Amino acid sequence: MRNRIFPYILSASLIFVSGACNDLLDVEPTHAIDSRTALTSMEAVEAATNGVYARLRAVQQYGRDLVALPELLSDNAVHSGRGTTLQAEASNSPGAHLETWETGYAAINEANLILEALGPLSAPQSFKNSVEGQVRFLRALFYHNLVKVYAFDPTANDPTRNRGGVPLVRKGVIAVGDIDYAKGRDAVSEVYRFIYEDLTAAYQLLEGTDNARAPHFATRGAVAAFFSRVALYNGDYNKVISEANLALKSGVGQLQPAANVVASWRTDVHPESMFEVAVKPTENIGTNESLRATFTTRVNAEGKVAVSYGHAVVSDALLSDYEAGDVRKELIWKGLGNNSSKNEMTKFFSRGGVKDLDNIPVIRVAELYLNRAEAYVRLDQAPLALEDLNTIRVNRGLPAVSLSGEALYDEILKQRRVELAFEGHRWFDMKRLARTMYKETGNIPHSSYRILARIPFRERNANSNIAQNVGY
């Protein structure tokens, strides 16, 4: 196989992933669907759509890396010192970064094939709209995760080092002859334009979607919430506000009061989730790579014996940002065994009652208030920014404050840090703001080539038109 942008597509039996997350379907065989007949029935199309959702559970995606590595790469987490796993990422060693390329493009290819199949499919238009809306949302999510890993953000571009965004692949691939070996990296602006198109269409197509499907399936609330994040990265602050408003009015996810904050991280489904990755007992990622094992030595709140390494622990810098009375600090516990002197984040604590098993919030209601607050500051609407900031503070056990100017902006960013800690945001927030990460292992300025991930060598070997990032 010459090209690995689509690593599984040449084996038709692997186009669609096992472990579809919809109990309503029982399509045989559940682990593989032949490409010649896969997309000719409603049942198969829905199973294939569930397969794209399933891609989110990969270790390189939300199964671990998109949540844990941005904390270790940044100043939120430090390595516990036990074992060598994730040591390179914690010290920002050359080439140690997120690697979302292969799994991301595998999901995008599956999404493209589904979208192409909808036209000739004999099915009600409502079914087609639902599938298309979900798939466009998922494709946008995978593309944004790719472009923020491998490229500069629109808000913090470096023209001297910018080699482009990521390749936009609009057509599904089944055979080697379908691969475009001349395809290079599209401009970052083009990638964002494509994501905007997908999210705009998804929101329209999902009109009437039952919120009962939330948060594990795409709804209009999930689309608008994610759109607010994308717009923030794009520096499109009016769009941040309008999309956050839509999301907050959607009825999906509810901001929790201070008394419920800790308990919210102990339930199967987080009540603030606009969209989260569902994980069933049969899809347990296991002790070695689970988020629970990465962040803690405890199996759950009752655990008294260390059962894992707990590689990524809370940094002193992050801990110092929690104020007295902040209920979120109650999620930070001392570890067990060799981690007894370390501070561990317990957001992922076997919430489903099964060891190493946690549904994974991708975007929560709290982020919407913080996105909107930051956008208001950028647009010189300080009173509205302060209102959103204090909504978060009061609902986390802190008093309201009266701030303006730089102090207001700094407090919004601090609240963003402590609210979203150990959910995979810190590295990307510092990157889009072009800020230096002050770390115990050495500072990482925005001018460092290590800010961007390395394009996988296999891609460059197969297609030299994909320009490598500077420094690799």
Rosetta blueprint (number, residue, H / E / L):
1 M L
2 R L
3 N L
4 R L
5 I L
6 F L
7 P L
8 Y L
9 I L
10 L L
11 S L
12 A H
13 S H
14 L H
15 I L
16 F L
17 V L
18 S L
19 G L
20 A L
21 C L
22 N L
23 D L
24 L L
25 L L
26 D L
27 V L
28 E L
29 P L
30 T L
31 H L
32 A L
33 I L
34 D L
35 S L
36 R L
37 T L
38 A L
39 L L
40 T L
41 S L
42 M H
43 E H
44 A H
45 V H
46 E H
47 A H
48 A H
49 T H
50 N H
51 G H
52 V H
53 Y H
54 A H
55 R H
56 L L
57 R L
58 A L
59 V H
60 Q H
61 Q H
62 Y H
63 G H
64 R L
65 D H
66 L H
67 V H
68 A H
69 L H
70 P H
71 E H
72 L H
73 L H
74 S L
75 D L
76 N L
77 A E
78 V E
79 H E
80 S L
81 G L
82 R L
83 G L
84 T L
85 T L
86 L L
87 Q H
88 A H
89 E H
90 A H
91 S L
92 N L
93 S L
94 P L
95 G L
96 A L
97 H L
98 L L
99 E L
100 T L
101 W H
102 E H
103 T H
104 G H
105 Y H
106 A H
107 A H
108 I H
109 N H
110 E H
111 A H
112 N H
113 L H
114 I H
115 L H
116 E H
117 A H
118 L H
119 G L
120 P L
121 L L
122 S L
123 A L
124 P L
125 Q H
126 S H
127 F H
128 K H
129 N H
130 S H
131 V H
132 E H
133 G H
134 Q H
135 V H
136 R H
137 F H
138 L H
139 R H
140 A H
141 L H
142 F H
143 Y H
144 H H
145 N H
146 L H
147 V H
148 K H
149 V H
150 Y H
151 A L
152 F L
153 D L
154 P H
155 T H
156 A H
157 N L
158 D L
159 P L
160 T L
161 R L
162 N L
163 R L
164 G L
165 G L
166 V L
167 P L
168 L L
169 V L
170 R L
171 K L
172 G L
173 V L
174 I L
175 A L
176 V H
177 G H
178 D H
179 I L
180 D L
181 Y L
182 A L
183 K L
184 G L
185 R L
186 D L
187 A L
188 V H
189 S H
190 E H
191 V H
192 Y H
193 R H
194 F H
195 I H
196 Y H
197 E H
198 D H
199 L H
200 T H
201 A H
202 A H
203 Y H
204 Q H
205 L H
206 L L
207 E L
208 G L
209 T L
210 D L
211 N H
212 A H
213 R H
214 A L
215 P L
216 H L
217 F L
218 A L
219 T L
220 R H
221 G H
222 A H
223 V H
224 A H
225 A H
226 F H
227 F H
228 S H
229 R H
230 V H
231 A H
232 L H
233 Y H
234 N L
235 G L
236 D L
237 Y H
238 N H
239 K H
240 V H
241 I H
242 S H
243 E H
244 A H
245 N H
246 L H
247 A H
248 L H
249 K L
250 S L
251 G L
252 V L
253 G L
254 Q L
255 L L
256 Q L
257 P L
258 A H
259 A H
260 N H
261 V H
262 V H
263 A H
264 S H
265 W L
266 R L
267 T L
268 D L
269 V L
270 H L
271 P L
272 E L
273 S E
274 M E
275 F E
276 E E
277 V E
278 A L
279 V L
280 K L
281 P H
282 T H
283 E H
284 N L
285 I L
286 G L
287 T L
288 N L
289 E L
290 S L
291 L H
292 R H
293 A H
294 T H
295 F H
296 T L
297 T L
298 R L
299 V L
300 N L
301 A L
302 E L
303 G L
304 K L
305 V L
306 A L
307 V L
308 S L
309 Y L
310 G L
311 H L
312 A E
313 V E
314 V E
315 S L
316 D H
317 A H
318 L H
319 L H
320 S H
321 D L
322 Y L
323 E L
324 A L
325 G L
326 D L
327 V H
328 R H
329 K H
330 E H
331 L H
332 I E
333 W E
334 K E
335 G L
336 L L
337 G H
338 N H
339 N H
340 S L
341 S L
342 K L
343 N E
344 E E
345 M E
346 T L
347 K L
348 F L
349 F L
350 S L
351 R L
352 G L
353 G L
354 V L
355 K L
356 D L
357 L L
358 D L
359 N L
360 I E
361 P E
362 V E
363 I E
364 R E
365 V H
366 A H
367 E H
368 L H
369 Y H
370 L H
371 N H
372 R H
373 A H
374 E H
375 A H
376 Y H
377 V H
378 R H
379 L L
380 D L
381 Q L
382 A H
383 P H
384 L H
385 A H
386 L H
387 E H
388 D H
389 L H
390 N H
391 T H
392 I H
393 R H
394 V H
395 N L
396 R L
397 G L
398 L L
399 P L
400 A L
401 V L
402 S L
403 L L
404 S L
405 G H
406 E H
407 A H
408 L H
409 Y H
410 D H
411 E H
412 I H
413 L H
414 K H
415 Q H
416 R H
417 R H
418 V H
419 E H
420 L L
421 A L
422 F L
423 E L
424 G L
425 H L
426 R H
427 W H
428 F H
429 D H
430 M H
431 K H
432 R H
433 L L
434 A L
435 R L
436 T L
437 M E
438 Y L
439 K L
440 E L
441 T L
442 G L
443 N L
444 I E
445 P L
446 H L
447 S L
448 S L
449 Y H
450 R H
451 I H
452 L L
453 A L
454 R L
455 I L
456 P L
457 F H
458 R H
459 E H
460 R H
461 N H
462 A H
463 N L
464 S L
465 N L
466 I L
467 A L
468 Q L
469 N L
470 V L
471 G L
472 Y L
